[in-house]
Amino acid sequence: MPFEIAYSPVLLLASIAIAITASFTGLRMTSNLRTLDAAQRKKRVAQGAFALGGGIWSMHFVGMLAVNMPLTIAYAPLPTLGSALIAILVTGTAMLSLHFGVRNKKRIAIAGVMTGIGIVAMHYLGMSAISANCIVTYNPLGLIIAAAIGIGASIAAMELAYGQRTLKASIAGAIVLGIAISAMHYSAMYFPIFSINSDIIVTPVPLLSKDTLALIVSLSSFIICGLFLLFAIPTGLEKPVELNTTDEIQTTASAVGETEHPVSNLAHSYALSRALSQPAASPAEVRIPYDRNNTIRFLTPSSIFMAQANGHYTKLHNGEEELFCPWPISRLEKKLNPDMFIRTHRSFIVNHQKITGFRRDGDKAFCVFGDTGKLEAPVSRGKIAELRSLLNLNG
């Protein structure tokens, strides 16, 4: 016989708070890992996955305890444990893909899809653990809607959090991801039909009330997240890979290429940028590093058309292809000749000598490169006048 369910407002809000807190912990734990070697990064990613995956499961568990039903239900131990492990493993895999390889929009989107799938799989496996006198009947449309919400919002959250790895971006991404987890859970709970089993099964009285159990799970989740965030605070004990010469860098690049793509070894990229900064070269001697075919190569600033920020790294355009530079755009800007380059936007630096056109689109402006017009960079309002002057467009 079907019955209606209601929610405890306090536990409902607590579950959402757990999801947001766990999301922030997981994203923050995996910030600024480029200064660490591979082993340390794997450890931090594992901690972030445990915090995020465990938080997703805790949110689900507290969300289930928030349900007021006219009967006592029980949970089978194996599916309950399995749901927690799935959440941790899938989110961990998604995070590993973002911290061991070239991080681009496609990879961020894939990580969002994986995270969303992990949330959905965790929820429905956890729901299958319901036993005793409650029968759950699922609506296929509800499953599709819940999955779409979980995956779509997870992609948006990853885009926010990994577009620019700042504290504000982590907070925004955590809020969106936490809401995604919660929205997926409660939308998935809206469509199923809950019925009383016709064959009544005697269930033992729980040792703890559901409110007490929810309080224990919630406090445990917050404490674990707090401890992990303390681990994420730099202590100065972390050891980045130190290389002293360009020859040693090239040797390391060749060795790494046999087992792992050097771009995926972010510590190697960090070491490269550190090594190339000592000693400082004169403007005429500046060489900008980039990766190609398992080898760190160099190009001269004059061959660069424009540079675009990509988190802690930079994408370079030479008019023919896009290149990956291990330096952040702020550091690259210091190495470039200000008489040749201008920062037209917080995320773009352009070589004004390579500009072949200037385009206006309402109140927006763009630098155009090449004959096809496919390569262009935005110009912020505050830089339009300066750029027009450099291009002799002021009459």
VMD Tcl script that draws the C-alpha trace (Angstrom):
set ca {
  {0.00 0.00 0.00}
  {1.60 3.32 -1.09}
  {2.18 6.07 1.46}
  {3.37 9.70 1.41}
  {6.69 10.77 2.87}
  {7.64 14.04 4.57}
  {10.98 15.55 5.57}
  {12.46 16.95 8.74}
  {13.44 20.54 7.80}
  {16.44 20.51 10.17}
  {17.91 17.30 8.76}
  {17.17 18.42 5.20}
  {19.19 21.60 5.72}
  {21.91 19.63 7.50}
  {22.23 17.30 4.50}
  {22.68 20.25 2.12}
  {25.27 21.80 4.45}
  {27.19 18.50 4.49}
  {27.19 18.35 0.68}
  {28.52 21.90 0.31}
  {31.14 21.46 3.05}
  {32.37 18.17 1.59}
  {32.50 19.68 -1.91}
  {34.57 22.63 -0.71}
  {36.92 20.31 1.19}
  {37.46 18.05 -1.81}
  {38.07 20.97 -4.19}
  {40.30 22.84 -1.76}
  {42.35 19.76 -0.91}
  {43.30 19.50 -4.57}
  {44.26 23.16 -5.09}
  {47.84 24.22 -5.90}
  {49.15 20.69 -6.28}
  {51.62 21.67 -8.99}
  {54.23 22.43 -6.32}
  {54.16 18.82 -5.07}
  {55.75 15.70 -6.50}
  {53.62 12.89 -7.94}
  {53.45 10.86 -4.71}
  {52.35 13.85 -2.64}
  {49.77 14.85 -5.25}
  {48.29 11.36 -5.29}
  {48.01 11.47 -1.51}
  {46.22 14.81 -1.57}
  {43.89 13.70 -4.36}
  {43.07 10.57 -2.36}
  {42.28 12.71 0.69}
  {40.13 15.03 -1.41}
  {38.28 12.06 -2.93}
  {37.65 10.58 0.52}
  {36.31 13.92 1.78}
  {34.12 14.52 -1.28}
  {32.95 10.93 -1.80}
  {32.40 10.39 1.92}
  {30.52 13.69 2.10}
  {28.28 12.68 -0.80}
  {27.43 9.46 1.01}
  {26.90 11.30 4.33}
  {24.56 13.75 2.60}
  {22.58 10.82 1.18}
  {22.44 9.04 4.53}
  {21.32 12.13 6.45}
  {18.86 12.90 3.64}
  {17.34 9.44 4.08}
  {17.17 9.91 7.84}
  {15.34 13.18 7.19}
  {12.45 11.20 5.70}
  {9.52 10.67 8.03}
  {7.84 7.32 7.25}
  {4.94 5.59 8.99}
  {7.11 2.51 9.59}
  {10.58 1.50 10.66}
  {12.98 0.61 7.85}
  {16.34 -1.11 7.82}
  {19.35 -0.92 5.50}
  {21.27 -3.90 4.15}
  {24.96 -3.45 5.14}
  {26.60 -4.55 1.85}
  {24.79 -2.14 -0.55}
  {25.17 0.65 2.01}
  {28.93 0.13 2.18}
  {29.11 -0.29 -1.59}
  {27.39 3.04 -2.17}
  {30.01 4.82 -0.06}
  {32.88 3.11 -1.89}
  {31.43 3.98 -5.31}
  {31.16 7.65 -4.38}
  {34.79 7.75 -3.21}
  {36.23 5.75 -6.13}
  {34.40 7.59 -8.91}
  {35.08 11.09 -7.56}
  {38.69 10.05 -6.94}
  {39.06 8.92 -10.55}
  {37.57 12.21 -11.75}
  {40.02 14.21 -9.63}
  {43.01 12.15 -10.75}
  {42.14 12.87 -14.37}
  {42.31 16.60 -13.63}
  {45.63 16.53 -11.79}
  {47.61 14.12 -13.93}
  {47.36 15.37 -17.48}
  {46.68 18.48 -19.52}
  {43.69 20.15 -17.89}
  {41.40 21.57 -20.56}
  {37.68 22.18 -20.93}
  {37.05 18.75 -22.38}
  {38.77 16.99 -19.51}
  {36.98 19.17 -16.95}
  {33.65 18.30 -18.58}
  {34.50 14.59 -18.51}
  {35.41 14.86 -14.82}
  {32.03 16.53 -14.24}
  {30.25 13.68 -16.03}
  {32.14 11.11 -13.94}
  {31.31 12.93 -10.72}
  {27.64 13.14 -11.69}
  {27.56 9.43 -12.52}
  {29.18 8.70 -9.17}
  {26.49 10.69 -7.35}
  {23.70 8.92 -9.23}
  {25.21 5.45 -8.75}
  {25.78 6.08 -5.05}
  {22.18 7.22 -4.56}
  {20.44 4.35 -6.27}
  {22.72 1.69 -4.80}
  {22.06 3.25 -1.39}
  {18.33 3.17 -2.09}
  {18.56 -0.52 -2.97}
  {19.80 -1.11 0.59}
  {16.32 -0.29 1.96}
  {14.85 -3.49 3.33}
  {12.26 -4.83 5.78}
  {8.72 -3.46 5.43}
  {9.29 -0.78 2.76}
  {9.06 -1.45 -0.99}
  {10.39 1.18 -3.40}
  {9.09 1.34 -6.99}
  {11.03 3.56 -9.40}
  {9.80 5.76 -12.22}
  {12.17 5.66 -15.26}
  {11.43 9.32 -16.02}
  {12.44 10.27 -12.49}
  {15.72 8.39 -12.87}
  {16.50 10.24 -16.11}
  {15.66 13.64 -14.60}
  {17.71 12.96 -11.47}
  {20.69 11.77 -13.53}
  {20.49 14.82 -15.81}
  {20.46 17.14 -12.80}
  {23.38 15.37 -11.15}
  {25.56 15.22 -14.26}
  {24.70 18.67 -15.63}
  {25.23 20.48 -12.35}
  {28.44 18.54 -11.68}
  {29.86 19.70 -15.02}
  {28.96 23.30 -14.15}
  {30.55 22.92 -10.72}
  {33.80 21.55 -12.16}
  {33.92 24.35 -14.74}
  {33.58 26.91 -11.96}
  {36.07 25.29 -9.63}
  {38.75 24.39 -12.18}
  {38.45 27.33 -14.57}
  {40.44 29.52 -12.23}
  {41.85 27.73 -9.17}
  {41.22 30.56 -6.70}
  {39.51 30.50 -3.31}
  {36.45 32.27 -4.73}
  {36.25 29.75 -7.57}
  {36.50 26.86 -5.10}
  {33.71 28.35 -2.97}
  {31.49 28.92 -6.01}
  {32.19 25.44 -7.35}
  {31.54 23.89 -3.93}
  {28.18 25.63 -3.60}
  {27.10 24.54 -7.07}
  {28.36 20.96 -6.55}
  {26.77 20.76 -3.09}
  {23.46 21.95 -4.48}
  {23.86 19.50 -7.40}
  {24.31 16.59 -5.00}
  {21.32 17.70 -2.92}
  {19.12 18.45 -5.94}
  {19.91 15.07 -7.44}
  {19.07 13.31 -4.17}
  {15.78 15.05 -3.48}
  {14.61 14.98 -7.09}
  {15.37 11.24 -7.13}
  {13.33 10.89 -3.93}
  {10.36 12.76 -5.45}
  {9.47 10.23 -8.14}
  {9.65 6.77 -6.50}
  {6.55 5.20 -4.92}
  {7.03 3.97 -1.34}
  {4.75 1.12 -0.27}
  {4.28 -1.02 2.82}
  {5.24 -4.64 2.35}
  {2.15 -6.87 2.57}
  {4.21 -9.44 4.45}
  {5.06 -7.60 7.62}
  {8.57 -8.34 8.84}
  {9.49 -7.81 12.47}
  {12.46 -5.44 12.66}
  {14.51 -4.91 15.78}
  {14.28 -1.57 17.55}
  {17.34 0.53 16.56}
  {19.84 1.24 19.31}
  {19.93 4.91 18.28}
  {17.09 7.14 17.19}
  {17.34 8.48 13.66}
  {17.87 12.03 14.97}
  {20.79 10.88 17.11}
  {22.25 8.89 14.24}
  {21.88 11.88 11.88}
  {23.64 14.10 14.43}
  {26.54 11.63 14.73}
  {26.94 11.31 10.94}
  {26.70 15.09 10.43}
  {29.25 15.93 13.14}
  {31.60 13.21 11.90}
  {31.41 14.59 8.36}
  {32.10 18.16 9.48}
  {35.00 17.07 11.72}
  {36.60 14.98 8.97}
  {36.29 17.86 6.50}
  {37.79 20.25 9.04}
  {40.77 17.98 9.64}
  {41.36 17.51 5.94}
  {41.26 21.28 5.38}
  {43.94 21.64 8.05}
  {46.06 19.19 6.07}
  {45.60 21.37 3.00}
  {47.25 24.38 4.68}
  {50.84 24.65 3.39}
  {53.38 23.72 6.07}
  {56.56 24.42 4.15}
  {57.53 20.73 4.46}
  {56.38 19.79 1.00}
  {59.24 19.19 -1.40}
  {58.80 20.31 -4.96}
  {61.08 18.71 -7.52}
  {64.18 20.89 -7.81}
  {66.23 20.92 -11.03}
  {69.24 23.15 -11.52}
  {70.09 23.13 -15.21}
  {68.40 23.07 -18.53}
  {70.27 19.88 -19.47}
  {68.92 18.14 -16.37}
  {65.43 19.27 -17.32}
  {65.71 17.74 -20.77}
  {67.06 14.47 -19.28}
  {64.15 14.29 -16.86}
  {61.69 14.99 -19.66}
  {63.06 12.08 -21.67}
  {62.93 9.71 -18.70}
  {59.41 10.71 -17.79}
  {58.25 10.30 -21.36}
  {58.86 6.53 -21.13}
  {56.27 6.05 -18.40}
  {54.20 9.17 -18.09}
  {53.48 12.17 -20.29}
  {55.59 15.08 -18.96}
  {52.62 17.41 -19.06}
  {50.86 15.02 -16.72}
  {53.78 15.36 -14.33}
  {52.84 18.76 -12.99}
  {55.75 18.75 -10.56}
  {58.06 18.49 -13.57}
  {56.42 21.56 -15.10}
  {56.82 23.39 -11.82}
  {60.47 22.40 -11.63}
  {60.98 23.59 -15.18}
  {59.58 27.02 -14.43}
  {61.67 27.24 -11.23}
  {64.85 26.20 -12.99}
  {64.40 28.55 -15.91}
  {64.06 31.50 -13.55}
  {67.59 31.05 -12.15}
  {69.47 33.07 -13.17}
  {67.21 35.66 -14.77}
  {67.90 36.15 -18.44}
  {68.03 39.42 -20.28}
  {65.02 40.21 -22.53}
  {67.00 39.17 -25.64}
  {67.71 35.75 -24.10}
  {64.23 34.97 -22.85}
  {62.87 31.63 -24.04}
  {59.34 30.51 -23.26}
  {58.88 26.79 -22.44}
  {56.12 24.64 -23.90}
  {55.46 20.93 -24.25}
  {55.34 18.88 -27.45}
  {55.66 15.13 -27.98}
  {57.04 14.28 -24.54}
  {59.68 17.00 -24.76}
  {59.94 20.45 -23.20}
  {60.73 22.86 -26.02}
  {61.22 26.62 -26.22}
  {60.09 29.49 -28.41}
  {61.01 33.14 -28.60}
  {58.51 35.77 -27.43}
  {58.40 37.37 -30.89}
  {56.79 34.19 -32.30}
  {53.88 34.37 -29.87}
  {50.63 35.84 -31.18}
  {48.74 35.71 -27.91}
  {48.67 33.97 -24.53}
  {45.56 32.82 -22.68}
  {45.38 31.96 -18.96}
  {44.42 28.37 -18.20}
  {44.28 28.02 -14.41}
  {47.90 27.98 -13.15}
  {49.17 27.48 -16.69}
  {48.97 29.28 -20.02}
  {47.95 28.42 -23.55}
  {50.18 29.99 -26.20}
  {49.14 30.64 -29.80}
  {51.75 31.07 -32.53}
  {49.28 31.56 -35.37}
  {49.34 27.90 -36.37}
  {48.75 25.84 -33.23}
  {47.97 26.01 -29.53}
  {50.86 25.22 -27.16}
  {50.88 24.37 -23.45}
  {53.14 26.53 -21.26}
  {53.76 25.47 -17.62}
  {54.00 29.07 -16.42}
  {51.03 31.04 -15.03}
  {50.11 34.03 -17.14}
  {51.29 36.47 -14.44}
  {54.80 35.06 -14.62}
  {54.77 34.96 -18.40}
  {53.81 38.64 -18.48}
  {56.94 39.53 -16.48}
  {59.13 37.79 -19.06}
  {57.59 39.51 -22.09}
  {58.72 42.83 -23.52}
  {56.08 45.46 -22.60}
  {56.91 47.34 -25.81}
  {55.70 44.34 -27.79}
  {52.99 42.81 -25.58}
  {49.89 44.27 -23.97}
  {47.48 42.65 -21.53}
  {44.13 43.26 -23.19}
  {42.12 41.25 -20.67}
  {42.80 39.64 -17.30}
  {43.14 36.29 -19.10}
  {44.80 37.44 -22.36}
  {48.13 38.95 -23.38}
  {48.63 39.80 -27.06}
  {51.55 40.69 -29.28}
  {50.26 43.92 -30.83}
  {52.76 43.57 -33.67}
  {50.89 40.41 -34.80}
  {47.42 41.98 -34.78}
  {45.85 42.04 -38.24}
  {42.45 43.44 -37.32}
  {40.36 45.14 -34.66}
  {36.69 44.19 -34.31}
  {33.86 45.80 -32.37}
  {30.68 43.97 -31.42}
  {28.46 46.39 -29.53}
  {30.32 47.37 -26.37}
  {32.77 44.46 -26.83}
  {36.09 44.62 -28.68}
  {38.42 41.96 -30.07}
  {41.95 41.74 -31.51}
  {42.07 39.66 -34.69}
  {45.08 37.63 -35.83}
  {45.79 36.11 -39.24}
  {43.77 36.27 -42.45}
  {41.00 33.87 -41.46}
  {39.87 35.84 -38.40}
  {39.40 32.62 -36.41}
  {42.04 33.57 -33.84}
  {41.10 36.55 -31.70}
  {41.41 37.85 -28.16}
  {38.93 39.97 -26.18}
  {39.78 43.52 -25.15}
  {38.41 44.84 -21.87}
  {36.84 48.30 -21.85}
  {39.71 49.81 -19.91}
  {42.24 48.67 -22.50}
  {40.43 49.70 -25.69}
  {41.86 53.23 -25.77}
  {45.43 52.04 -25.14}
  {45.19 49.39 -27.84}
  {43.68 51.80 -30.35}
  {46.60 54.10 -29.72}
  {49.12 51.30 -30.30}
  {47.35 50.42 -33.55}
  {47.21 54.08 -34.66}
  {43.39 54.01 -34.80}
  {42.86 57.35 -33.12}
  {43.25 59.41 -36.24}
}
mol new
graphics top color blue
foreach p $ca { graphics top sphere $p radius 0.5 }
foreach p [lrange $ca 0 end-1] q [lrange $ca 1 end] { graphics top cylinder $p $q radius 0.2 }
display resetview
